């Protein structure tokens, strides 16, 4: 069994700082090397962009001609005898033509009609645009906004020359603004657009393994370790949590791959993500707390993660203490999304015999005295989880608190 050191939220910065510094040096060296090669290949990129423009122009002209012909047909174009507007046949035909035209435009907008490779060409063009530092910010914004439209975006980002180095440079450049806190809204939006693209790579099944092997999540830990409550920092932490959350969540409707999941959990445990999540669960906004506890819950659901947290009392106490503080806050905030994750974390901890025994004396009173009955009226799944938790921690042989 893999052995992990105990974690301490107050000592965490010293544990990962050396690895992050080493990772930065490696990435700077890689980026310098790749940027030199990028400059050599820029003429090829410009040539490819020119070719793409030549491909688009005839198609755009053809579409314009079709639209003009349709408009002429609707208006009774050159050489056609116009019918009286009050004639029923003309009115019926005009309605049909308008409906067909609207359907055609709707299908074209949804990508159903036309050349399916156009989206890929546009995506490739935007990726090449990132090589131009003057146009990079606009390209990052456009790609992040439309990233869900391109199924293969993660593969293009990961395999295209120099693209990952550009994204990592965008991330590393923000470090200087973390302490003292000097992150502006503009800088936060720009790096978060880069993080959104990084999330595509983290979530794709064909790039997730390489993403972990390169230890790229370590570059996000300084963002998670910030404490400023300003909106730019909160947005930065939330987007960084989204990248980590994408690692522990299967992409789309794909089944969980046990080998990939074990690789993710082992990486997160050995790099001590839990203390960072616990800090955000205690001091973050509701949305950040929800993503952070989701990550902890996913770690607990894995047998390796449950064994790791319950291996020592210090780890168990650190997690349960934060969960207890969250329950006390939920009495006032009544945030059902958070309560759902808190209950499921407690329920999973009760699967461990030693943890179950400790929970009998540390479970918050608010979970036992029906304070959340009204909140859970519309969430029967969480209500059953809470009932299962109470019956497990307080079996019928003792006294079972009624819900």
N, C-alpha and C positions, 0 to 999 in steps of 0.2 A: 504494500500500500504506500502511495506517495505521502511523504511527510511534509507538512507546511509549517512555517513558523507562526507563532501567535501574532495577531495584529493588534495594533494600538492606534486609535485615531489621532492621538497627539504626537506620535512618533512617525507617522506615515511619510512625511515629506523626506526624511532622511533615508527611508528605505528605497524609494524609487528615483531619487534625484540623480544618482550616479548613472543609472541605466538610461534615463532621459538625456543626460549630457552626452553620453557615449553615442546614443542614437542620433542626436543632433549633429555631431561631428561626422558620422558616417553619411547622413543625408546631405549635409553641406558639400562634402567631397563628391558624392554621387551627382548632386545637382550641378556643380561646377563642370564636371566631365560631360554630362549630358547637354548642358546649355551650349558648350562649345560645338558639340555635334549637331545640335539643333540649328545653330547659325550656319553650319555648312549645308544643312538640308533645307533651309528656308526657300531657296529658289525652286526646289521641287514642290514645296508646299504651295507657293504662289502659282506654279504652273498647274497644279491640281485644282486650285480654286478657279483659275481661268477656264479649265475644262468643264468644271461644274457649272459655271455661268453659261458657257456655250450650250450645255445640255439643257439648262433651264429655259434659255431664251426661246428656242423654237417651240417648246411645250407651252410657254406662256402665250406666245403669239397665236398658237393653234387654239388655245382656250378662249382668247379674246375674239378670234374670228367666229368660233362657235357661238359665243354669247351674242355677237352682233347679228348673226344669222337668225338666232332665236328671237331676238328683239324685232328684227325685220318681219319675221313670220307672224309675230303677235300683232304688229302694227299694219300688216298687209304690205309688205316690202315692195321693192321695185319690180315692176312687171306683173304685179298681182292685182286683181280686181278687188277692191275693198267692198265688203258687204256692209249693209246698213247696220248700225249698232243695235237697232232694236230687233233684229232678226234673231230668233231663238237659236238657230243652228250656230251662228257665229258666236253668240254669247256662251253657248255650251262648249264649243271648241276652244274658245279663249280660256275658259276656266280650266279645262283639261291641260292645256299647254302650260298655264301658270303653275298648276299643281306639279306637273312633271319637272318643270324647271326648279321649283323649290325643293323637290325631292332630290334632284341631281346635285344641287348646291349643298344640301344637308349631308348627302352621302360623301361628297368630296371633302367637306370639312371634317367628317369623321374618319377619313382615310379608307372608305370602302371602295371608292371609285378612283381610277387613275393609276399611275405607276407606283407600286408599293415600295420601290426603292428610293422614292423621293425623300421619305422620312430619314432613311439611313444616310442619304447624301447630305441632307441638311444637318444631321447630327455630326457627321464627319467634318463638315465645313465649320461648325461651331467649335469643335475640338481643335481644329487647326488654328482657329482664330485666337485661341488662348496663347499661342506662341508669340503673338504680338502683344507686348506688355501694355501698349496704349489701349487696346481693345479687350484686354483680358477680363476686366471687371464686368463689362457688358456681356461677354460670352459666358462667364460664370453664372450671372444672373439668369440668362436665357436658358442655359442647360439645366440649372436647378429647378426652374419653373416647369420645364417640360420633360423632366427626367422620367416620369412615369409613362410617357408616350413611347419611349424607346426601350424595348425589352433587352436589347444588346448593349445598352450604354455602359454597363459595368465592364463588359469584355473589351469594349473599345478603349475605355479609360485605362484599364489595366495593361493592355497589350500594345497600345499605340506609343510611339517613341517619345519619351520625355514628359508625357502627360502627368504621371504620378509624381514626378519630381516637381512639376509646377504646383500641383495641389499641396504637396508637403511644404513647399516654400511659402505658400500663402498662410499655412498654419504656423510655421516657425516664426515668420515675420511679426506675428502678434505677441510673441512672448515678452518683448520689451515693453508692451503696454499693460502687462498684468500687475507689475509691482514696481513703483507705486501705481495704483489704478489710474489709467489714462485712456481706457478704451472708449472710443467714440461710437456713436450709433452707426456711422458710415463704415468704420473699420469692422465693427461687429457683424454687420450685414454681409460684408464681403467675405469674411472668413467663414461665416455660417453657410454661404452659398458653396464654398469649397467643401465644407463638412458634409453638406447634403449630397454632393457627388461622391464623397468618400463613403457615405452610408450605402450608396448603391453597390459599391465594391464589397462592403462588409456583408451585405445581405445576399449577394448572388452566390449560389452553390458552387460555381466554377471558379470563383475568385476569393471566397472566404478563407480557404486554407492558406493560400499564399499571403493574404492580408495578415493572418495571424503569424505565419512563419517569419514575416518581416518585422514583427512586433510593432506594427503601426499604431495600435490602440494606445501605446505608451505616450505617444505624442499628444494625446488628448487629456491625459491625466493632470497636467498643469492647469487646464481650463476648469476641470472638475474640482480642483483644490482651491479655487478662488473663493473669497467670502464676500465680496462687494455685492450689495443688494440693488445696484442700479440696473436699469433695464438692459443696457448692452451686455453686461456680464451675465444677467439671468438668461438672456437669449442664447449666449454663448454656451453656458452650462447645459441648457435644455437641448440644444442641437448636438452637443457632444454626447450627452446621455442617449440621444437617439441613435448614434452610431454604435454604441455599446449594446443598446437594446436590439439593434438589427442583428448583432452577432448571436444573441441567445434566442432569437425568434426565427423559426423556419420561414423561408421566402415563399410568399403566396400560399397556395394550398398543398405544398409539398410535405410529405411525411418527414418526421424527425429522423435524421441520420444519426445513429448511436455513436459512430466513430467521430463524426464532425462535432457532435454535441460534447463528447468527452474532451476533444481538443480545445473547444471554446472554454469549457468550465475549468479545465486545468490551467489554461492561460490566465483566466481572470483571477483564479485563486492564487497562483504564484506571483502575480503582479499586484495583489492586494487591492482589488477594486472595492471590496466590501466596506472598508473604512470610509472611502470617499462617498459611497452611496448612503451610508449611515449618516454622514454629516449633512447631506442634502435632504435626507428624509426628516431630519430634525429641524433644519433651518431654512429650507428652500420654499418656493411657492408651491401651491397645490399641484400644478402641472408637473413641476420638477420632482416633487415628492412621489407623484404617481409613477413616473418613468423609473425613478431610482428604486422604489420598492418592487416594481415589476422585475427589474434585473435581479434583485435579491431573491425574489420568489422563484425565478427560473433557476437560479443557482441551487436553492433549497430542493427543488423538485428532482434534481439529479442526485443520485445516491452518493456520489463523490462529494458534492457540495454539502449535503446534510451531514455526512460523517465529519467533514472538515470543521463545520461550525460547532458541532456537538462534541468535538474531540477534547476540548478543554473548557473549563468553566468560564474562563475569561472571554473566550469568543462567544459562547452562548449568552453570557450576561450582557455583553456589548450589544448584541442583536436584540435581545428581549427588552433591554432597558429603553432602546429607541422605539421599539414597537409600543411599549407601555406609554411613553410620552405622546406618541401619535394618537393612541386611544383617548387619552385625556383631552387632546386638542379636538378630536372628532366629536366629543360630547358637545362642543360649542359650534364647530363649523358644519357638522352634519354632512360631510362630504362622502357620499355613498361609494364613489369609485375608490377612494383611499381605503375605506372600511373593508371593501371586498378583498383587497390585496392583504390587508393586515390580518384578517380572519384566516385567509388561506395560508399565510406564513405561519401563524400559530398552529394551524391544523397540521401542516407538514412537520413542524418541529415535534409535535406530539407523537409522530411515528417512531421517534427515537426513545427507547425506554428510559434512559437517564434524563433526557430533556422532559419527557412526560411527567416524571416524578418531580422535577424542579418546577414545572409549570403549575403544579397543584398549589404551590405557595406563592407564585409570582404572577398569576393571571390577573389582569386588571379587573376591578370590581364592576366597571361599566359593562364588561362583556357578560357578567353573571347576573346582573340585577335588572334586566329588561330595558335598559336605557335606550337601546337602539331598535326597539320593536317597531315604532312608527316609521323609522327610516327604512327598515327592511321589508315593509309590507309589499312593496312592488318588486322586491328582489328575493324571490323564494330560494334561488340557488344559494346565495350567500347565507340566508337564514338557516337552510339545512346544514351548511358547512359549520355554522356557529353551534347548532345543536349537536352535530357530530363531535366538535371540539370539546364541548362541555361533558358529553357522555363518555368521551375517551379519557379526559383528565380527571373527571369525577365519576368513576363507574358506579353502578347501582348498589354495590356492596357498601359504599360510603354514602354520602349525601349528594344527590345530584341537583344542582340549582336548576330551577324551571325557567324556561325561556318564555 
